[in-house]
Amino acid sequence: MGCMTTAIKNAYAESLRNIIALLKQFDDTNEESFYVMMKFAFKGYGLSVRTFASAIKVSPSAVSKWVHGDAMPTVPTRKAVRLAVIDMLENRLEHLYADIPDSMLLQ
């Protein structure tokens, strides 16, 4: 694994850490912020609509509507969705370095 690959993964990991930290402070009552979060998580970080929908037990069309701003779930649902997004991004972060030896990672 080359140093460039490790550097790219380190930069990606830092961006994941930053977005996760922001999402943990998120205001679930703000509809515009919810839409931005969904768009960013699914288009910017490549979360899968089908996988996400299955994980939170809703239809893929509902998630797609949230991502595109065509529908807005209730505040309790937005909170559950936000926590699920955080969980998926943390999982992605956790598995990001699986194929890189510890000696090549930033400390």
Protein Blocks (a to p, Z undefined) as FASTA:
>chain_A
ZZklmmmmmmmmmmmmmmmmmmmmpcfklmklmmmmmmmmmmmnopafklmmmmnopafk
lmmmmmnopaccdfklmmmmmmmmmmmmmmmmmmmmmmgcfklpcZZ
